Amino acid sequence: MAKRYALFLLCFLISMAAVSDVASARIAPLSTPVELSFRVDPIAKTLSGKAHYKVDLLAGQVLSLELGPELSVKLASTMVSGTEVQTSSGTRELRVTALMPVNGFDVEFIADLSRSSEETGSVLTADGLVLFGGLSWYPRPLGVHTFQVVADLPSGWSSVTSGALVSSMVVGSFVRETWTIAKPQEGLDWVSGPYSIEKIQHRGIEISTHFHTADATLAQSYLSVIPGFIDHYESEIAPYPYTGFAVVENLWETGFGMGGFTLLGPSVIRLPFIFTSSLPHEVLHNWWGNSVYVDYASGNWCEGLTTYMADHWQQSLIGQDAEYRRNSLARFSDYAVGGRDFPLRDFRGRHSASTQAVGYDKSMMLFHMLKTRVGDVAFKQALQTFYRDNLYQQATWSDLEVAFEAVTGTALDGFFAQWLDRKGMARLTLTEAQQSKIVLSNGHPGYRTCAKIQQDPSALYNLDIPVEFTLADGSISRSVASLTTAETTSCLETSQVVRLVAVDPRFEVFRELTREERPPALSGVLAGDPIAVQYNSTEVGNDVAQGFADAWSGAVEGRVSVLDRGGSAVTTGSTGTLVLLGDSASHRQFIEPLLGAYGVTLNVGHVSIDGVDYDLTRQFVALAMATANGQSVLWVAGPMADAQVISELASRLTHYGKFSALVFEGRKNLLKKVWPVVGSALQAIPDIK
């Protein structure tokens, strides 16, 4: 659901950009307040009201208003005329023309939400209302604007939006809320419902939870951690730009960040790991995306920066940032292949695994490399400059480049161009590691160790490559090698023998991983095209296998096929990936040699992983592996009788791409494991001459 909505939003934003070009030739985008008053009727499923636009127009001047698909409008002012047109992109537009000089005009509107759905993002039910500003549920001017809102809601309802609640009172059978949205918005996001609310005050910022049913324990979990995230990002960027931050339970499964609140699905909001993953990400979106806006026509910088400063930051707090970067490089290698890769500057929004690999993973790595290049202090100062200079405006990758160049005094056009405008990754090779005895400058004996590093000469990058030298006493000396041509050499003089040379061991360069650095994982199978699901119908029902394949077909980009092999041997192909369903003898015979290096033993009806036995009569096991020629394979075994259970398991597996081994009992996860990295072709013990 979220993927399809993301795609819809992307198409809408592209069409909005086209309309903006037309409208801007007539009048600059509105920047003065809009006064909205509306009434919500969940029985009739309508939202009706009036909008007053406080803008000065000269006679003959035109202002364009965007109209959502369910919106009907009429002018309530006699001093203006209006023409509704279809633009070339199919977007509806109301062109309002001043008949004489005016300092404001009114438009009455009715939104028919009877056909609203999760697909469109506008939903009205007896349980609540969700309206996204980008979908123009009211006649929406271009540019940013502020609001005064008076909303009549069903009895017992309350609202959340990007502003401050001025008053709430009962008027007849309705609750009347008055809101001020003082921070300029690109569109007004609005959610309402019969919420159970908990709130605290943190330095004048109201932090609250809005759940469908009361859950004081869960509410306290959110209220206890959000202040720390706000304080952290204030110290990194600027003061928090809104009057409050609310965690709101949505009517369907989402993970969205709006100005001053996040909208999370009923299951998402209760995920135990959300407090160190999605939550800081959505808090940070109040700075990146919801107060410095994205100029989508020139590329989406926001998701990569937010991922770096939220998700990557959280992993760094527990010492897992290198592993996080390794997983990001692996995802890109898995998903941005076979024509799915594209320049980062062309990223607009996530609607597939491959767009996520480019727009989140590659972009996150860009910001890490940029921070490594300019240093922590300059990185922080440049982002503060970027924020200050682009507050409440649409910003571009070029604006980011300008901010970093201003702070560092360094030309960075080459750096940005190679990561934004090119496809692919760097390819590195450690071709030589040599050590020789020398006399040091202090006259004592020592060693000179040199590592020769090459990159693919047909795809040269300008790279700063970390090189680590591990000394005899276990200490590590770290240097950075500049690689601008096909080859460079990094040397170190020491009094001790160097035991190991490692090139980029913490995965700080956007490069292809060596085979050893990429232990088999589910992502390697999920990214395949085609994906062949093989089974033995005497052990696994045809409906079970087809249900598994159907669940994957809706979640992956590759083609999924099903093959009943009977009792014959497993067949592999030259392309694509392979899924083996069921604990058949032919499956065990095929996979046992592929799993030997990972501490896995197989017996009929049982699997042992790291000495722990799992019973396949009641537990599901999913193990990833690779053949000698590198083809990715997934073995899924367990109680295979219920097609619905297997379909649900298949869907669940698509969310565990970074893992190599998984065990489930019912819905409970018993094991999540990544096979160990056993070495790297970018590491070597240097020879001593």
LINWO-V477729 format. One line per field, one symbol per residue. ss: DSSP state (H for helix, E for strand, - for the rest). psi: psi as a letter, one per 30 degrees, with the letter a starting at -180 (. if undefined). Layout:
ss: ???
psi: ???
//
This chain:
ss: -HHHHHHHHHHHHHHHHHHHHHHH---------EEEEEEEE----EEEEEEEE---E----EEEEEE---EEEEE----EEEEEEE-----EEEEEEE---E--EEEEEEEE----E----EEEE--EEEE-HHH----EE---EEEEEEEEEE---EEEE--EEEEEEEE--EEEEEEEEEEEE----EEEE--EEEEEEE--EEEEEEE----HHHHHHHHHHHHHHHHHHHHH-------EEEEEE-----EEEE--EEEE---HHH-HHHHH-HHHHHHH---E---EEE-HHH---HHHHHHHHHHHHHHHH---HHHHHHHHHHHHHHH--------HHH------HHHHHHHHHHHHHHHHHHHHHH-HHHHHHHHHHHHHHH---EE-HHHHHHHHHHHH----HHHHHHHH-----E-EEEEEEEEEEEE-----EEEEEEEEEEE-------EEEEEEEEE----EEEEEEEE---EEEEEEEE---EEEEEE-------E---HHH----HHHHH----EEEEE------HHHHHHHHHHHH------EEEEE------------EEEEE---HHHHHHHHHHHHHH-EEEE--EEEE--EEEE----EEEEEEE-----EEEEEE-----HHHHHHHHHHH-------EEEEE--EEEEEE---------EE--EE-
psi: eeeeeeeeeeeeeeeeeeeeeeeffeklkkglkkjkklkkjfefhljkakkkjikkklkfkkkkkkklfgkklkkfkffllkkklklfffkkkjjkkkflklhllkkklkjjgfgllfeffjkjlfflkkkkefghfljjllalllkkkjkjllkflllkahakjelklkjbglkjkkkkjfkkkfljkkkllilkkkllkjhfkkklkjlelkieeeeeeefffeeeeeeefefedlkkflflkkjkklfljlikjljflkjkleeefgkfgffgdeeeeeefffejegfjlkjffgljfeeeeeeefdeeeeeffgggeeeeeeeeeeeeeeeilhgfllkeffkelkgleeeeeefeeeeeeeeeeeeeefleeeeeeeeeeeeefgkglklleeeeeeeeeeefgkkgeeeeeffefklalljkkjfkjkklklklfgfllakjkkkkklljffikljkjjkkkjklegflkkklkkkjfafklkklkklflkkfkkkkhfghgkjlkkleffikkleeeeefljljjjkljffekleeeeeeeeeeeefflflkklkkjfbgllkkllflalkkjklileeeeeefefffefghkkkljgkkkjhfkkkjfffkkkjkklkleggkkkkkjlajgejeeeeeeeeeeefgheflekkkkjbfkkfkjkkkkkgakfgkkjkkk.
//
